[in-house]
Amino acid sequence: MTARLLDGKRVAQEIQGEVKDAAKPLIEKGITPGLAAVLVGVNAASKLYVNSKTKACQEAGLFSEAVLLPTETTREELAKKLDELNGRDDIDGILLQLPLPDHLDSTEFLDRIHPSKDVDGFHPESVGKLVQKRPGPRPCTPAGVMELLRRENIEISGKRAVIVGRSDIVGKPMAMLLTHANATVTVCHSRTKDLPSVTREGEILVAAMGRAAIIRKEFIGPGAVVIDVGMNRAETAEQVKDFFGDDEKRMATFERRGSTLVGDVHPKDAMEIASAITPVPGGVGPLTIAMLLKNTLELCEARRG
Ligand code: NDP
């Protein structure tokens, strides 16, 4: 079997187009949905990441502002900045880029974002709404995965879904969303015994561990739909060869950049046994950004629409 590639990039473009269309009537009324992306401790990679989010906003006609703060930013300064954004009428969504520098506690500051502007859905109020299946912002990555499954006509109801990873950002909300869609869900983590025997049961398998290509053939049930959330780097030519076989384009990327992106799933193995997989890059990543725009629009409609 050769797995079908699930084109997250195409689905993300579709969602971004819908956001653009839906924002038009609001913009004509003088209400432009606005996102503020706060980044503390600027390095080239994190800046690029925030820039890609603000650029996507602009392309969809939304307002966006990158707030770049130095690593030495104090608790008081960050709190003041978030309070200021909470109070601004033109900002509908506030994104706090994680991780924060060690002296700043992410929980304290995620809690400080007003729930009506919680674009990532990480505030405890949003988490409660998710658990109770009440309307509210959903964390962008798992929400993007759900959109992909629906738009690719992958049946969820009644299926066995296995998630590897139990973080607040991906694993836990993913489990909730799949449960609400009537999947029977198992969540695995670093203490799960005999992981392959559990993951093989998954008709839908979501890998969100942050471990390069760890999900090999023996972890995947024949015909499973595999969603690879992981974003890791292959850093040696041997790894690139092992993960991607004779993929010349990958090797060229590796040679040019000194590394290449790889997910948690071994791509060559998964292609042979899964029925469908998300590529890395071009799978879940673009969907996360598309859902950020969708959440910004929905928060704007709820507060100012
Ligand atoms: P975390 O580090 O917060 O969580 C990782 C989870 O994986 C933990 O629950 C951990 O278990 C589990 N885990 C780690 N190693 C193993 C193992 N060997 N076997 C079984 N379980 C394991 O990561 P995130 O959830 O934030 O992110 C996961 C991955 O997804 C990362 O690669 C990240 O870069 C990527 N990501 C991608 C996004 C995208 O847009 N594509 C967005 C967000 C994340 P335990 O709880 O026991 O420690």
Boltz pocket constraint, residues with backbone or C-beta under 6 A from the ligand:
constraints:
  - pocket:
      binder: B
      contacts: [[A, 141], [A, 164], [A, 165], [A, 166], [A, 167], [A, 168], [A, 169], [A, 170], [A, 171], [A, 188], [A, 189], [A, 190], [A, 191], [A, 192], [A, 195], [A, 207], [A, 208], [A, 209], [A, 210], [A, 211], [A, 214], [A, 228], [A, 229], [A, 230], [A, 231], [A, 232], [A, 284], [A, 285], [A, 286], [A, 288]]
      max_distance: 6.0
